[in-house]
Structures are given as C-alpha cells and as structure tokens.
Amino acid sequence: MVSKVEREQAAIAAAENDLAERKKRLAELKKEEAEKELSKLTKKVGQERAIRLLELAVKVKPKAAIEALEKVATGAQGGAANA
C-alpha cells in the first residue's frame, strides 16, 4: 500500500517532469519565432545588407549599435510627424 507521502512525492515528481517538458517546448517555440522574425527582416532588407548590418554592429558593439539606431529611428519618427 502506498502512503499519502509517497503519492504526494510521485505527484510532485510528475509535475516537475511536466514542467521541464513545457519549459523545453517553450524554448523551442521562442527559437522558432526568433528564426521566423530574422527571416522576415532579412527578406525586407536583403541578405547582403542584413549581413553588413550585423558585421557593423559587431564592430561597434551590439549595444552601442542598437542605441544609435534607436536614436535615428526615434528622430526619423519625430521628423515625419513634424513634416
């Protein structure tokens, strides 16, 4: 006969296994979404430009490149609103 404690331990172990599987699936879904987004954006700018953008971002450090591009994008949006 299985005690209540043993049943509870088995239930917890099963829940932990389920959680691990769900986390793994979530990581796979995130990776798939990132790949789709990368593919979509690469198509918009072209493969050669996408590669060049990434090469330049690596040269100036990705964080600095993102900040600079965000400033330009924000300025472009503000300029378009004033036009």
C-alpha positions as CSV (number, residue, x, y, z in Angstrom):
1,M,0.0,0.0,0.0
2,V,1.3,3.4,-1.0
3,S,1.2,6.1,1.7
4,K,0.0,9.6,1.2
5,V,3.5,11.0,1.4
6,E,4.7,8.6,-1.4
7,R,1.7,9.6,-3.5
8,E,2.5,13.2,-3.0
9,Q,6.1,12.7,-3.8
10,A,5.2,10.9,-7.0
11,A,2.7,13.7,-8.0
12,I,5.4,16.3,-7.4
13,A,7.9,14.3,-9.4
14,A,5.4,14.0,-12.3
15,A,4.6,17.7,-12.1
16,E,8.3,18.6,-12.2
17,N,8.8,16.4,-15.2
18,D,5.8,18.0,-16.9
19,L,7.2,21.5,-16.1
20,A,10.6,20.6,-17.5
21,E,9.0,19.4,-20.8
22,R,6.9,22.5,-21.0
23,K,10.0,24.7,-20.5
24,K,11.8,22.8,-23.2
25,R,8.9,23.2,-25.6
26,L,8.6,27.0,-24.7
27,A,12.4,27.4,-25.5
28,E,11.8,25.6,-28.9
29,L,8.9,27.9,-29.7
30,K,10.9,31.0,-28.8
31,K,13.7,29.9,-31.0
32,E,11.3,29.2,-33.9
33,E,9.7,32.6,-33.5
34,A,13.1,34.3,-33.5
35,E,14.1,32.4,-36.6
36,K,10.9,33.5,-38.4
37,E,11.4,37.1,-37.4
38,L,15.0,37.1,-38.5
39,S,14.0,35.5,-41.8
40,K,11.2,38.1,-42.3
41,L,13.5,41.1,-41.6
42,T,16.3,39.6,-43.7
43,K,13.9,39.5,-46.6
44,K,12.9,43.1,-46.1
45,V,16.5,44.5,-46.2
46,G,18.1,41.8,-48.3
47,Q,20.6,39.2,-47.3
48,E,23.7,41.3,-48.2
49,R,22.5,44.3,-46.2
50,A,21.5,42.2,-43.3
51,I,25.0,40.6,-43.1
52,R,26.6,44.1,-43.4
53,L,24.4,45.5,-40.6
54,L,25.3,42.6,-38.4
55,E,29.0,42.9,-39.2
56,L,29.0,46.6,-38.4
57,A,27.0,46.0,-35.2
58,V,29.7,43.5,-34.1
59,K,32.5,46.0,-34.8
60,V,30.9,48.8,-32.7
61,K,29.4,46.5,-30.1
62,P,25.8,45.4,-30.4
63,K,24.5,47.5,-27.6
64,A,26.0,50.7,-29.0
65,A,24.7,49.9,-32.5
66,I,21.2,49.3,-31.1
67,E,21.2,52.6,-29.2
68,A,22.5,54.5,-32.2
69,L,19.8,53.0,-34.5
70,E,17.1,53.6,-31.9
71,K,18.1,57.3,-31.8
72,V,18.0,57.6,-35.6
73,A,14.6,55.8,-35.7
74,T,13.2,58.0,-33.0
75,G,14.5,61.1,-34.7
76,A,13.0,59.9,-38.1
77,Q,9.6,59.3,-36.5
78,G,9.6,62.7,-34.9
79,G,10.7,64.4,-38.1
80,A,8.0,62.6,-40.1
81,A,5.4,63.8,-37.6
82,N,6.5,67.4,-37.9
83,A,6.5,67.3,-41.7
